[in-house]
Amino acid sequence: MTDTDVVVIGAGLVGAAFALAASRIGFRVDLLSNAGPPMPPGPNPGRVYALSQGSRALLQSIGVWQRLDPARIQAVVGMRVSGDRPGAGIDLDALDGGVEALAWIVESDAVAWALAEQVATDDGITCRCRAHPVSLRIDAGAAHVALADGSSYRAALLVGADGRDSWVRTEVGIRVRGRNYAHQGVVANFTAERAHGGIARQWFRTDGVLALLPMPSKQVSMVWSAPDAVAADLMALDDGALCERVMGATGDCLGTLRLVTPPSCLPITLGHARQLVGPRLALVGDAAHNLHPLAGQGVNLGLRDVGALCRILGADVRREPGAVSVLRRYQRSRREDVATMIALTDGLQRLFSSRLPGIAWARNRGLDLVSRLPHLKGLLLQHALR
Ligand SMILES: Cc1cc2nc3c(=O)[nH]c(=O)nc-3n(C[C@H](O)[C@H](O)[C@H](O)COP(=O)(O)OP(=O)(O)OC[C@H]3O[C@@H](n4cnc5c(N)ncnc54)[C@H](O)[C@@H]3O)c2cc1C
């Protein structure tokens, strides 16, 4: 049996970042992943994330941002959000916020690889791939985790970072509130004829929310969060027809599009764990909350969990990491941010998918109003930058 300070189950972006941040505080960390080791990013970009300033700062503080190839990072200097009536929309500019960028577009594979490289150099972390936990028992003194290969761990703190279908959360009986949107996120990358100028564009349409995120070399990454039937239509199109469909839906704003990475599709759900903590346990990332991707906030919210939990754990290292008071403080500290993000993404999703008379007028008028009120725009900017 391995005796350790912290066992982290799940080595996605959030779990691996937590392991690195916890090791910096001085804890011995065992990071368990049921997947194989990450591979270096290939020549063509796959999925991308829009990382906020706060996420970038956290990745810098754990030595990961520095490992990313700057040529494969795109700064977002502006955002254009359009309603479903011509002319309705909001423009946000990094200059208005007094910052160099509103966000940075990074490839998911590149971040996963940089995290894995950094974990490999960290003496405080032992990482195991293809580790399949089969049982979990928590008593007053420790969390006990047993793996399918017969090995086991005893830790002062267990961190569940195992994604939206979290095994940890199920094992300890924490229930989830939420709903299935019956939407899919269709993601694909294109090369655009015209320069995107570092602008992230988003359209709230009657057939879903469509975003084109800028990437280096005149490429853009599409996330089209569409009702199941529309998503199935999009997935059935051949390359040329998909380009035509996206060009039509975006008013040809970037000229001719050419497909670089074929479309893939992910279900979109809302899920929020009723508790983020239990005895000797904390949930982070999608295991704690998963959101509609329309605000591109999933990873950012997860990394803010990591920042909050590590700040609280680091504030008093003499205290055991699994102490109830420490875990309660973490839960309290995350309440407002998580609730705001859920209200924002779920509210916008409901508003723009409603077919009720008058709602279409009201939502477009709302976008126009926000765009004319500097104070409200400022609030939106502050949120985008967290
Ligand atoms: C279409 C779409 C677009 C998105 N775009 C953005 C964006 O632009 N910006 C953004 O911030 N977010 C975005 N998100 C959200 C983002 O993908 C998630 O929030 C993020 O991946 C969550 O990271 P995580 O590490 O918590 O979970 P995951 O990425 O799900 O990682 C969980 C890890 O745990 C492992 N695991 C699972 N079960 C076990 C087990 N039993 N034992 C051991 N290991 C286990 C898995 O192998 C995996 O490695 C998007 C989501 C969708 C659907």
The ligand as an SDF file (V2000), in Angstrom:
LIG
                    3D

 53 58  0  0  0  0  0  0  0  0999 V2000
  -17.8490   21.2070  -27.3760 C   0  0  0  0  0  0  0  0  0  0  0  0
  -17.1170   21.6780  -26.1600 C   0  0  0  0  0  0  0  0  0  0  0  0
  -16.2760   22.8040  -26.2660 C   0  0  0  0  0  0  0  0  0  0  0  0
  -15.6130   23.2880  -25.1240 C   0  0  0  0  0  0  0  0  0  0  0  0
  -14.8270   24.4160  -25.2480 N   0  0  0  0  0  0  0  0  0  0  0  0
  -14.2200   24.9320  -24.1310 C   0  0  0  0  0  0  0  0  0  0  0  0
  -13.4000   26.1400  -24.2020 C   0  0  0  0  0  0  0  0  0  0  0  0
  -13.2280   26.7840  -25.2340 O   0  0  0  0  0  0  0  0  0  0  0  0
  -12.8390   26.6090  -23.0400 N   0  0  0  0  0  0  0  0  0  0  0  0
  -13.0010   25.9580  -21.8590 C   0  0  0  0  0  0  0  0  0  0  0  0
  -12.4820   26.4320  -20.8240 O   0  0  0  0  0  0  0  0  0  0  0  0
  -13.7440   24.8150  -21.7660 N   0  0  0  0  0  0  0  0  0  0  0  0
  -14.3530   24.2890  -22.8670 C   0  0  0  0  0  0  0  0  0  0  0  0
  -15.0920   23.1310  -22.7710 N   0  0  0  0  0  0  0  0  0  0  0  0
  -15.1790   22.4330  -21.4680 C   0  0  0  0  0  0  0  0  0  0  0  0
  -13.9370   21.5720  -21.2110 C   0  0  0  0  0  0  0  0  0  0  0  0
  -13.7660   20.6390  -22.2510 O   0  0  0  0  0  0  0  0  0  0  0  0
  -14.0740   20.8390  -19.8790 C   0  0  0  0  0  0  0  0  0  0  0  0
  -14.5360   21.7260  -18.8990 O   0  0  0  0  0  0  0  0  0  0  0  0
  -12.6970   20.2830  -19.4490 C   0  0  0  0  0  0  0  0  0  0  0  0
  -12.2410   19.3380  -20.3570 O   0  0  0  0  0  0  0  0  0  0  0  0
  -12.8010   19.6640  -18.0600 C   0  0  0  0  0  0  0  0  0  0  0  0
  -11.5230   19.2040  -17.6670 O   0  0  0  0  0  0  0  0  0  0  0  0
  -11.3910   18.1180  -16.5040 P   0  0  0  0  0  0  0  0  0  0  0  0
   -9.9190   17.8520  -16.3880 O   0  0  0  0  0  0  0  0  0  0  0  0
  -12.1550   18.5550  -15.3230 O   0  0  0  0  0  0  0  0  0  0  0  0
  -12.1570   16.8370  -17.0480 O   0  0  0  0  0  0  0  0  0  0  0  0
  -11.8070   15.8860  -18.2610 P   0  0  0  0  0  0  0  0  0  0  0  0
  -11.1800   16.6290  -19.3750 O   0  0  0  0  0  0  0  0  0  0  0  0
  -13.0570   15.1210  -18.5700 O   0  0  0  0  0  0  0  0  0  0  0  0
  -10.6930   14.8970  -17.6860 O   0  0  0  0  0  0  0  0  0  0  0  0
  -11.0280   13.8670  -16.7910 C   0  0  0  0  0  0  0  0  0  0  0  0
   -9.8840   12.8840  -16.7610 C   0  0  0  0  0  0  0  0  0  0  0  0
  -10.1730   11.8770  -15.8050 O   0  0  0  0  0  0  0  0  0  0  0  0
   -9.8980   10.6100  -16.3510 C   0  0  0  0  0  0  0  0  0  0  0  0
  -10.7990    9.6580  -15.7040 N   0  0  0  0  0  0  0  0  0  0  0  0
  -12.1410    9.5410  -15.8470 C   0  0  0  0  0  0  0  0  0  0  0  0
  -12.6180    8.5650  -15.0510 N   0  0  0  0  0  0  0  0  0  0  0  0
  -11.5510    8.0510  -14.3960 C   0  0  0  0  0  0  0  0  0  0  0  0
  -11.3960    6.9990  -13.4530 C   0  0  0  0  0  0  0  0  0  0  0  0
  -12.4440    6.2820  -13.0100 N   0  0  0  0  0  0  0  0  0  0  0  0
  -10.1550    6.7460  -12.9890 N   0  0  0  0  0  0  0  0  0  0  0  0
   -9.0630    7.4660  -13.4060 C   0  0  0  0  0  0  0  0  0  0  0  0
   -9.1600    8.4680  -14.3130 N   0  0  0  0  0  0  0  0  0  0  0  0
  -10.3850    8.7550  -14.7920 C   0  0  0  0  0  0  0  0  0  0  0  0
  -10.1470   10.7420  -17.8480 C   0  0  0  0  0  0  0  0  0  0  0  0
   -9.4030    9.7960  -18.6010 O   0  0  0  0  0  0  0  0  0  0  0  0
   -9.6720   12.1660  -18.0920 C   0  0  0  0  0  0  0  0  0  0  0  0
   -8.2980   12.2100  -18.4150 O   0  0  0  0  0  0  0  0  0  0  0  0
  -15.7780   22.6270  -23.8760 C   0  0  0  0  0  0  0  0  0  0  0  0
  -16.5990   21.4910  -23.7760 C   0  0  0  0  0  0  0  0  0  0  0  0
  -17.2840   21.0310  -24.9030 C   0  0  0  0  0  0  0  0  0  0  0  0
  -18.2020   19.8340  -24.7620 C   0  0  0  0  0  0  0  0  0  0  0  0
  1  2  1  0
  2  3  1  0
  2 52  2  0
  3  4  2  0
  4  5  1  0
  4 50  1  0
  5  6  2  0
  6  7  1  0
  6 13  1  0
  7  8  2  0
  7  9  1  0
  9 10  1  0
 10 11  2  0
 10 12  1  0
 12 13  2  0
 13 14  1  0
 14 15  1  0
 14 50  1  0
 15 16  1  0
 16 17  1  0
 16 18  1  0
 18 19  1  0
 18 20  1  0
 20 21  1  0
 20 22  1  0
 22 23  1  0
 23 24  1  0
 24 25  2  0
 24 26  1  0
 24 27  1  0
 27 28  1  0
 28 29  2  0
 28 30  1  0
 28 31  1  0
 31 32  1  0
 32 33  1  0
 33 34  1  0
 33 48  1  0
 34 35  1  0
 35 36  1  0
 35 46  1  0
 36 37  1  0
 36 45  1  0
 37 38  2  0
 38 39  1  0
 39 40  1  0
 39 45  2  0
 40 41  1  0
 40 42  2  0
 42 43  1  0
 43 44  2  0
 44 45  1  0
 46 47  1  0
 46 48  1  0
 48 49  1  0
 50 51  2  0
 51 52  1  0
 52 53  1  0
M  END
$$$$
